[in-house]
Structures are given as structure tokens and as C-alpha cells.
Amino acid sequence: MNSQLFRLTILCLLFFTCYSTVIAADKEGGNKQKDGTIATVNGQKITASMLEQYKRSRGFVENVDKKQQTQLMIEELINRELIYQDGVKNGVDKSQEVQDQVKLLQKNIVAGAMLRNVVQVGKISEKDLKDEYEKRKNITSYAHARPYSFCSV
């Protein structure tokens, strides 16, 4: 079973690499569409804004051509989309573990966006911060905490 899965994975990766290279070569000619689409994978668009988000999350490597890195990132996004589509086709997205991870990531993304929004919309004054601290400092109970001692070895 594992050897079959391994062979299937290798075959998929080879296919994805070849497929993405063909699409990427097409994109080198500046084939960005008016709606910002830089590639289409089985009907799913990969947009310039998706690429920019991916660039921010991955970052650029120093001393390497940025155009070349951008092209590689486009290929990575294409490969990821193909792997994602294959995973959905095979029902991987239906497992409880994946569903739990998706929920956690969604909560983290929304919470992060909310925190950025709060910081951008209005600055919190030192007084407001102290007032909030005073309101909340007794909420947390440490009654269940065990004392620890440190000793040298």
C-alpha cells in the first residue's frame, strides 16, 4: 500500500511539474489577463493578488533574481492547486483531522485580521490599556497552579 502511494505521489509530482512548466512558460510572455489572472488550473484561477500574498508569506531569498523567484512561486502555486484538487477529488478534505485544521486556521486568520483592524482603526491609549488590565487582572485564577522549585544539578 505504501509503495503504491509513493509511486502515485511521484507520478503526480512529475506530472504537476511538467504541467506547471508549460503553463509558466506561457506566462513568461506577460500573459496576465485583465482580471488579474496569471494562470488557470482546471478552471481555477490563480490571481496576481494570490501571488502577492504568497510572496509575502514566503519572502524572497537574497541574491537571487526576483523575476526568477516570482516564476518559481507561480509554479509552486500551480502545483499546490493541482495537489489540492487531487486531494479534494480523493476526499482528503473530508477527514476530521483536516476539518479541524481548517477550522483552526480560519480562526487564526480571522483573529489576525481583527487585530490588524483594531490597530489600524484606532490606537489604544496607555490609560485605556491600564483600565482594561485593572478590569481583567482578577479574572484569571491561579488556585490550581502548583508551586515549582528549581534546584541545581
Backbone as a chain_set.jsonl record, in Angstrom:
{"seq": "MNSQLFRLTILCLLFFTCYSTVIAADKEGGNKQKDGTIATVNGQKITASMLEQYKRSRGFVENVDKKQQTQLMIEELINRELIYQDGVKNGVDKSQEVQDQVKLLQKNIVAGAMLRNVVQVGKISEKDLKDEYEKRKNITSYAHARPYSFCSV", "coords": {"N": [[0.829, -1.202, 0.0], [1.888, 1.284, 0.875], [4.005, 1.56, -0.952], [2.602, 1.782, -3.329], [1.255, 4.188, -2.9], [3.449, 5.877, -2.68], [4.559, 5.651, -5.284], [2.42, 6.71, -6.757], [2.393, 9.303, -5.74], [4.902, 10.256, -6.612], [4.506, 10.062, -9.392], [2.409, 11.904, -9.689], [3.679, 14.274, -8.845], [5.662, 14.523, -10.832], [4.032, 14.84, -13.079], [2.692, 17.214, -12.339], [4.826, 18.987, -12.222], [5.737, 19.031, -14.879], [3.392, 19.952, -16.141], [3.01, 22.423, -14.863], [5.312, 23.735, -15.696], [4.873, 24.09, -18.402], [2.648, 25.811, -18.335], [3.777, 27.93, -16.9], [5.785, 28.725, -18.663], [4.221, 29.771, -20.655], [3.244, 31.952, -19.303], [5.417, 33.612, -19.056], [5.522, 35.249, -21.177], [4.123, 37.49, -20.503], [1.364, 37.175, -20.092], [-0.742, 38.035, -18.463], [-4.065, 38.348, -17.507], [-6.831, 40.689, -17.859], [-8.398, 40.587, -15.542], [-6.593, 40.016, -13.607], [-5.731, 37.43, -13.547], [-3.185, 35.069, -13.534], [-2.665, 32.498, -14.107], [-4.489, 29.539, -14.99], [-5.866, 26.716, -13.593], [-7.268, 23.836, -14.326], [-9.709, 25.22, -14.6], [-9.708, 26.777, -12.299], [-8.752, 29.893, -11.131], [-5.586, 31.429, -10.708], [-4.577, 34.227, -9.201], [-3.051, 37.516, -9.489], [-3.142, 38.782, -7.02], [-3.25, 36.619, -5.274], [-0.731, 35.591, -5.739], [0.827, 37.699, -4.744], [0.155, 37.614, -2.007], [1.211, 35.122, -1.42], [3.908, 35.599, -1.946], [4.466, 37.413, 0.132], [4.113, 35.745, 2.347], [6.047, 33.796, 1.965], [8.407, 35.151, 1.329], [11.334, 36.668, -0.173], [14.409, 35.32, -1.375], [17.62, 36.445, -0.64], [20.002, 37.78, -2.984], [19.138, 36.421, -5.246], [17.628, 36.358, -8.402], [14.743, 38.292, -8.637], [12.685, 38.098, -10.52], [12.987, 35.498, -11.425], [12.491, 34.138, -9.031], [9.833, 34.877, -8.638], [8.662, 33.576, -10.812], [9.152, 30.926, -10.071], [7.57, 30.823, -7.794], [5.038, 31.118, -8.907], [4.894, 28.69, -10.253], [4.936, 27.011, -8.016], [2.483, 27.711, -6.821], [0.746, 26.798, -8.793], [1.336, 24.048, -8.729], [0.527, 23.499, -6.088], [-2.21, 24.024, -6.302], [-2.98, 21.99, -8.076], [-2.352, 19.72, -6.53], [-4.043, 20.213, -4.369], [-6.574, 20.035, -5.682], [-6.496, 17.345, -6.417], [-6.439, 16.201, -3.887], [-8.97, 16.956, -2.901], [-10.546, 15.625, -4.75], [-9.976, 13.016, -4.013], [-11.095, 12.931, -1.52], [-9.689, 13.761, 0.732], [-10.051, 16.146, 2.041], [-12.275, 15.718, 3.559], [-11.721, 14.38, 5.899], [-11.714, 14.187, 9.488], [-9.51, 15.216, 10.845], [-8.353, 16.997, 8.964], [-10.505, 18.764, 8.66], [-10.589, 19.837, 11.261], [-8.109, 21.158, 11.313], [-8.524, 23.053, 9.308], [-10.564, 24.591, 10.46], [-9.199, 25.661, 12.675], [-7.161, 27.144, 11.386], [-8.781, 28.967, 10.039], [-9.924, 30.373, 12.183], [-7.591, 31.518, 13.256], [-6.797, 33.174, 11.124], [-8.972, 34.964, 10.91], [-8.917, 36.083, 13.493], [-6.365, 37.286, 13.443], [-6.758, 39.158, 11.386], [-8.693, 40.729, 12.591], [-7.234, 41.788, 14.766], [-5.308, 43.287, 13.353], [-7.028, 45.112, 12.195], [-8.035, 46.459, 14.45], [-5.713, 47.689, 15.378], [-5.133, 49.353, 13.197], [-7.431, 50.961, 12.971], [-7.82, 52.397, 15.385], [-5.7, 53.75, 17.805], [-4.742, 52.43, 20.941], [-4.932, 53.976, 24.002], [-2.581, 54.609, 26.673], [-3.862, 54.893, 29.119], [-6.378, 53.646, 28.64], [-5.471, 51.057, 28.228], [-4.368, 50.44, 30.747], [-6.697, 50.647, 32.323], [-8.239, 48.543, 31.243], [-6.614, 46.405, 31.92], [-6.79, 46.508, 34.736], [-9.49, 45.847, 35.051], [-9.487, 43.202, 34.187], [-7.531, 41.771, 35.58], [-8.116, 40.183, 37.828], [-9.649, 38.177, 36.868], [-8.465, 35.807, 35.974], [-7.684, 32.835, 37.555], [-5.326, 31.435, 39.685], [-5.468, 29.358, 41.399], [-5.345, 26.647, 41.027], [-2.76, 26.219, 40.309], [0.446, 24.726, 40.709], [3.124, 24.984, 42.995], [6.495, 25.414, 41.965], [9.831, 24.345, 42.339], [13.235, 25.126, 41.872], [16.251, 23.483, 41.369], [19.782, 23.058, 41.433], [21.831, 20.955, 39.474]], "CA": [[0.0, 0.0, 0.0], [2.752, 2.452, 0.948], [4.769, 1.694, -2.191], [1.669, 2.285, -4.327], [1.039, 5.602, -2.585], [4.703, 6.55, -3.012], [4.64, 5.739, -6.742], [1.388, 7.643, -7.198], [2.849, 10.639, -5.373], [5.988, 10.618, -7.527], [3.898, 10.294, -10.704], [1.665, 13.174, -9.624], [4.637, 15.376, -8.796], [6.254, 14.66, -12.162], [3.003, 15.415, -13.943], [2.463, 18.594, -11.929], [5.991, 19.778, -12.598], [5.682, 19.217, -16.339], [2.223, 20.758, -16.441], [3.229, 23.791, -14.401], [6.355, 24.333, -16.513], [4.226, 24.522, -19.64], [1.84, 26.992, -18.029], [4.685, 29.004, -16.507], [6.443, 29.213, -19.872], [3.227, 30.594, -21.318], [3.074, 33.177, -18.539], [6.597, 34.462, -19.196], [5.24, 36.211, -22.238], [3.302, 38.577, -19.984], [0.002, 36.797, -20.442], [-1.654, 38.319, -17.352], [-5.337, 38.799, -18.041], [-7.359, 41.935, -17.286], [-8.936, 40.363, -14.195], [-5.501, 39.694, -12.695], [-5.419, 36.005, -13.612], [-1.859, 34.787, -14.085], [-2.713, 31.106, -14.56], [-5.745, 28.841, -14.733], [-5.603, 25.3, -13.386], [-8.545, 23.112, -14.377], [-10.801, 26.165, -14.398], [-9.488, 27.59, -11.096], [-7.829, 30.979, -11.426], [-4.552, 31.881, -9.785], [-4.546, 35.654, -9.493], [-1.881, 38.296, -9.065], [-3.244, 39.043, -5.574], [-2.858, 35.374, -4.606], [0.726, 35.529, -5.848], [1.39, 38.692, -3.815], [0.013, 37.061, -0.654], [2.168, 34.017, -1.311], [5.222, 36.223, -1.863], [4.619, 37.958, 1.487], [4.233, 34.668, 3.323], [7.294, 33.061, 1.72], [9.556, 36.046, 1.301], [12.311, 36.477, -1.238], [15.761, 34.942, -0.982], [18.6, 37.453, -1.042], [20.978, 37.466, -4.03], [18.551, 35.597, -6.305], [16.813, 37.178, -9.288], [13.35, 38.362, -8.186], [11.811, 37.61, -11.599], [13.1, 34.043, -11.393], [11.787, 33.687, -7.834], [8.401, 35.042, -8.898], [8.269, 32.49, -11.713], [9.119, 29.7, -9.27], [6.397, 30.887, -6.91], [3.867, 30.826, -9.744], [4.899, 27.242, -10.446], [4.534, 26.406, -6.739], [1.041, 27.901, -6.66], [0.091, 25.88, -9.731], [1.485, 22.698, -8.17], [-0.332, 23.404, -4.905], [-3.599, 23.936, -6.755], [-3.182, 20.651, -8.613], [-2.359, 18.785, -5.395], [-5.295, 20.478, -3.644], [-7.677, 19.462, -6.448], [-6.402, 15.892, -6.304], [-6.841, 15.865, -2.52], [-10.435, 17.074, -2.824], [-11.089, 14.53, -5.564], [-9.811, 11.776, -3.251], [-11.798, 13.025, -0.247], [-8.799, 14.076, 1.848], [-10.617, 17.301, 2.746], [-13.416, 15.284, 4.382], [-11.298, 13.746, 7.148], [-11.922, 15.028, 10.664], [-8.253, 15.91, 11.147], [-8.233, 18.124, 8.039], [-11.55, 19.714, 9.015], [-10.156, 20.532, 12.479], [-7.025, 22.071, 10.944], [-9.119, 24.155, 8.552], [-11.259, 25.449, 11.431], [-8.187, 26.372, 13.458], [-6.555, 28.148, 10.513], [-9.772, 30.005, 9.782], [-9.995, 31.197, 13.394], [-6.357, 32.294, 13.342], [-6.819, 34.199, 10.086], [-9.964, 35.977, 11.285], [-8.41, 36.779, 14.678], [-5.271, 38.144, 12.997], [-7.34, 40.28, 10.647], [-9.344, 41.603, 13.571], [-6.194, 42.512, 15.491], [-4.767, 44.307, 12.447], [-8.064, 46.129, 12.048], [-8.071, 47.257, 15.678], [-4.505, 48.508, 15.408], [-5.218, 50.365, 12.152], [-8.561, 51.862, 13.162], [-7.598, 53.326, 16.477], [-4.653, 53.411, 18.754], [-5.206, 52.277, 22.32], [-4.148, 54.859, 24.875], [-1.984, 53.986, 27.854], [-4.906, 54.885, 30.153], [-7.338, 52.587, 28.301], [-4.789, 49.792, 28.441], [-4.299, 50.217, 32.196], [-8.069, 50.408, 32.795], [-8.625, 47.186, 30.836], [-5.825, 45.492, 32.754], [-7.372, 46.509, 36.082], [-10.756, 45.114, 34.987], [-9.293, 41.787, 33.895], [-6.444, 41.109, 36.295], [-8.617, 39.222, 38.802], [-10.456, 37.163, 36.187], [-7.708, 34.558, 35.906], [-7.411, 32.249, 38.864], [-4.169, 30.557, 39.723], [-5.646, 28.494, 42.561], [-4.987, 25.269, 40.662], [-1.34, 26.158, 39.956], [1.316, 24.074, 41.682], [4.406, 25.684, 43.121], [7.656, 24.71, 41.441], [11.109, 24.778, 42.886], [14.351, 24.826, 40.978], [17.471, 23.088, 42.055], [20.874, 22.867, 40.504], [22.276, 19.577, 39.369]], "C": [[0.866, 1.256, 0.0], [3.539, 2.653, -0.334], [3.872, 2.204, -3.321], [1.434, 3.774, -4.136], [2.275, 6.412, -2.962], [4.822, 6.719, -4.528], [3.626, 6.72, -7.293], [1.806, 9.08, -6.904], [3.935, 11.115, -6.326], [5.428, 10.908, -8.921], [3.166, 11.625, -10.744], [2.622, 14.357, -9.634], [5.305, 15.596, -10.144], [5.265, 15.299, -13.139], [2.804, 16.887, -13.632], [3.611, 19.491, -12.353], [5.988, 20.056, -14.093], [4.553, 20.16, -16.72], [2.459, 22.209, -16.057], [4.309, 24.482, -15.211], [5.774, 24.841, -17.828], [3.42, 25.784, -19.402], [2.742, 28.167, -17.694], [5.386, 29.58, -17.727], [5.5, 30.111, -20.65], [3.1, 31.94, -20.626], [4.267, 34.116, -18.658], [6.39, 35.516, -20.27], [4.353, 37.348, -21.773], [1.834, 38.364, -20.261], [-0.965, 37.004, -19.28], [-2.94, 38.913, -17.913], [-5.819, 40.047, -17.302], [-7.872, 41.762, -15.862], [-7.856, 39.966, -13.19], [-5.117, 38.226, -12.689], [-4.052, 35.808, -14.244], [-1.748, 33.344, -14.566], [-4.092, 30.552, -14.242], [-5.432, 27.355, -14.674], [-6.951, 24.59, -13.288], [-9.723, 24.024, -14.04], [-10.656, 27.052, -13.163], [-8.412, 28.633, -11.384], [-6.809, 31.161, -10.305], [-4.312, 33.331, -10.156], [-3.262, 36.309, -8.996], [-1.948, 38.568, -7.563], [-2.9, 37.794, -4.766], [-1.344, 35.236, -4.609], [1.369, 36.503, -4.859], [1.286, 38.212, -2.368], [1.031, 35.946, -0.423], [3.593, 34.555, -1.188], [5.473, 36.753, -0.447], [4.823, 36.851, 2.507], [5.551, 33.911, 3.172], [8.515, 33.937, 1.814], [10.487, 35.711, 0.147], [13.657, 36.106, -0.648], [16.713, 36.018, -1.501], [19.505, 36.903, -2.148], [20.459, 36.493, -5.087], [17.612, 36.5, -7.089], [15.338, 37.128, -8.887], [12.379, 37.862, -9.256], [11.808, 36.082, -11.617], [12.356, 33.482, -10.18], [10.279, 33.796, -8.008], [7.897, 33.919, -9.782], [8.179, 31.16, -10.953], [7.912, 29.677, -8.338], [5.111, 30.634, -7.678], [3.765, 29.322, -9.967], [4.47, 26.525, -9.164], [3.035, 26.54, -6.515], [0.26, 26.972, -7.584], [0.154, 24.452, -9.193], [0.575, 22.504, -6.964], [-1.798, 23.271, -5.295], [-3.904, 22.551, -7.302], [-3.245, 19.603, -7.495], [-3.634, 18.953, -4.576], [-6.476, 19.824, -4.369], [-7.675, 17.944, -6.365], [-6.829, 15.438, -4.912], [-8.347, 15.925, -2.334], [-11.087, 15.926, -3.588], [-11.034, 13.203, -4.798], [-10.409, 11.848, -1.844], [-10.933, 13.341, 0.962], [-9.372, 15.213, 2.693], [-11.773, 16.926, 3.671], [-13.003, 14.672, 5.718], [-11.449, 14.726, 8.309], [-10.672, 15.833, 10.997], [-8.085, 17.145, 10.256], [-9.28, 19.183, 8.368], [-11.171, 20.524, 10.255], [-9.052, 21.54, 12.177], [-7.561, 23.284, 10.194], [-9.819, 25.121, 9.502], [-10.272, 26.279, 12.232], [-7.527, 27.468, 12.624], [-7.516, 29.294, 10.237], [-9.887, 30.934, 10.994], [-8.761, 32.079, 13.525], [-6.331, 33.434, 12.332], [-7.772, 35.319, 10.459], [-9.477, 36.769, 12.497], [-7.272, 37.726, 14.301], [-5.772, 39.361, 12.243], [-8.014, 41.26, 11.59], [-8.321, 42.42, 14.343], [-5.562, 43.594, 14.619], [-5.752, 45.444, 12.275], [-8.105, 47.045, 13.264], [-6.87, 48.187, 15.732], [-4.597, 49.633, 14.381], [-6.304, 51.396, 12.429], [-8.298, 52.871, 14.275], [-6.522, 52.842, 17.409], [-5.256, 53.335, 20.153], [-4.307, 53.13, 23.204], [-3.604, 54.068, 26.062], [-3.026, 53.872, 28.967], [-5.919, 53.771, 29.892], [-6.735, 51.206, 28.547], [-4.725, 49.461, 29.928], [-5.679, 49.918, 32.774], [-8.521, 48.987, 32.462], [-7.874, 46.144, 31.66], [-6.442, 45.385, 34.149], [-8.682, 45.725, 36.1], [-10.531, 43.608, 34.894], [-8.295, 41.064, 34.784], [-6.92, 40.07, 37.307], [-9.469, 38.124, 38.174], [-9.76, 35.817, 36.201], [-7.381, 34.083, 37.3], [-6.226, 31.31, 38.754], [-4.253, 29.587, 40.907], [-5.2, 27.067, 42.27], [-3.498, 25.111, 40.349], [-0.537, 25.519, 41.081], [2.611, 24.867, 41.802], [5.528, 24.805, 42.596], [8.901, 25.226, 42.147], [12.2, 24.352, 41.918], [15.553, 24.459, 41.808], [18.569, 22.891, 41.038], [21.333, 21.417, 40.56], [23.777, 19.512, 39.486]], "O": [[0.622, 2.183, -0.772], [3.728, 3.788, -0.77], [4.323, 2.968, -4.174], [1.417, 4.533, -5.105], [2.157, 7.512, -3.503], [5.148, 7.806, -5.006], [3.939, 7.486, -8.205], [1.597, 9.972, -7.727], [3.894, 12.251, -6.798], [5.824, 11.883, -9.56], [3.283, 12.382, -11.708], [2.401, 15.333, -10.351], [5.496, 16.74, -10.559], [5.622, 16.182, -13.918], [2.753, 17.717, -14.539], [3.397, 20.622, -12.791], [6.211, 21.188, -14.521], [4.742, 21.065, -17.533], [2.149, 23.119, -16.825], [4.244, 25.696, -15.403], [6.153, 25.91, -18.305], [3.5, 26.729, -20.186], [2.501, 29.284, -18.153], [5.566, 30.795, -17.821], [5.928, 31.103, -21.241], [2.873, 32.958, -21.281], [4.134, 35.308, -18.385], [7.035, 36.564, -20.25], [3.868, 38.113, -22.607], [1.133, 39.305, -20.633], [-1.912, 36.232, -19.123], [-2.907, 39.862, -18.696], [-5.281, 40.411, -16.257], [-7.791, 42.692, -15.058], [-8.167, 39.619, -12.051], [-4.262, 37.816, -11.903], [-3.782, 36.303, -15.338], [-0.85, 33.006, -15.337], [-4.776, 31.034, -13.34], [-4.815, 26.802, -15.584], [-7.674, 24.726, -12.301], [-10.62, 23.643, -13.288], [-11.427, 27.998, -13.004], [-7.31, 28.305, -11.822], [-7.131, 31.06, -9.121], [-3.899, 33.638, -11.274], [-2.505, 35.742, -8.208], [-0.912, 38.583, -6.897], [-2.319, 37.899, -3.685], [-0.744, 34.82, -3.618], [2.355, 36.159, -4.207], [2.224, 38.384, -1.59], [1.632, 35.852, 0.647], [4.393, 34.027, -0.415], [6.556, 36.567, 0.108], [5.619, 37.001, 3.433], [6.106, 33.437, 4.162], [9.552, 33.512, 2.324], [10.434, 34.624, -0.428], [14.0, 36.533, 0.454], [16.621, 36.444, -2.652], [19.738, 35.697, -2.226], [21.246, 35.816, -5.748], [16.887, 37.309, -6.51], [14.751, 36.05, -8.807], [11.356, 37.263, -8.926], [10.766, 35.453, -11.8], [11.669, 32.466, -10.288], [9.533, 32.915, -7.579], [6.824, 33.366, -9.537], [7.255, 30.374, -11.162], [7.307, 28.627, -8.122], [4.191, 30.003, -7.157], [2.68, 28.747, -9.881], [3.726, 25.546, -9.218], [2.385, 25.594, -6.07], [-0.772, 26.425, -7.193], [-0.846, 23.734, -9.199], [-0.073, 21.466, -6.832], [-2.54, 22.496, -4.691], [-4.967, 21.994, -7.026], [-4.092, 18.71, -7.52], [-4.236, 17.971, -4.141], [-7.285, 19.138, -3.745], [-8.733, 17.325, -6.256], [-7.5, 14.416, -4.767], [-8.936, 15.056, -1.69], [-12.061, 15.332, -3.125], [-11.934, 12.372, -4.919], [-10.243, 10.915, -1.058], [-11.387, 13.206, 2.098], [-9.199, 15.238, 3.912], [-12.2, 17.745, 4.485], [-13.852, 14.465, 6.584], [-11.326, 15.938, 8.133], [-10.763, 16.998, 11.387], [-7.717, 18.215, 10.741], [-8.975, 20.375, 8.357], [-11.395, 21.733, 10.309], [-9.053, 22.647, 12.716], [-7.109, 24.407, 10.414], [-9.681, 26.336, 9.363], [-10.489, 27.472, 12.443], [-7.354, 28.591, 13.097], [-7.113, 30.457, 10.206], [-9.94, 32.153, 10.836], [-8.872, 33.256, 13.866], [-5.89, 34.538, 12.651], [-7.426, 36.494, 10.34], [-9.608, 37.993, 12.528], [-7.222, 38.854, 14.791], [-5.272, 40.469, 12.436], [-7.918, 42.474, 11.412], [-8.517, 43.617, 14.553], [-5.307, 44.7, 15.095], [-5.358, 46.609, 12.215], [-8.199, 48.265, 13.124], [-7.006, 49.355, 16.098], [-4.181, 50.756, 14.665], [-6.118, 52.58, 12.15], [-8.534, 54.067, 14.106], [-6.452, 51.662, 17.751], [-6.168, 54.089, 20.493], [-3.082, 53.021, 23.159], [-4.11, 52.998, 26.401], [-3.068, 52.868, 29.679], [-6.281, 53.033, 30.809], [-7.419, 50.297, 29.019], [-4.996, 48.327, 30.325], [-5.819, 49.036, 33.621], [-9.116, 48.307, 33.298], [-8.441, 45.123, 32.049], [-6.597, 44.284, 34.677], [-8.959, 45.013, 37.065], [-11.297, 42.828, 35.458], [-8.226, 39.836, 34.74], [-6.168, 39.145, 37.615], [-9.957, 37.238, 38.876], [-10.403, 34.79, 36.419], [-6.863, 34.837, 38.124], [-6.144, 30.492, 37.836], [-3.237, 29.06, 41.36], [-4.731, 26.362, 43.164], [-3.025, 23.994, 40.145], [-0.81, 25.746, 42.26], [3.129, 25.365, 40.802], [5.505, 23.586, 42.77], [8.994, 26.401, 42.502], [12.084, 23.334, 41.235], [15.825, 25.075, 42.839], [18.289, 22.582, 39.88], [21.221, 20.755, 41.591], [24.354, 18.426, 39.422]]}, "num_chains": 1, "name": "protein.A"}
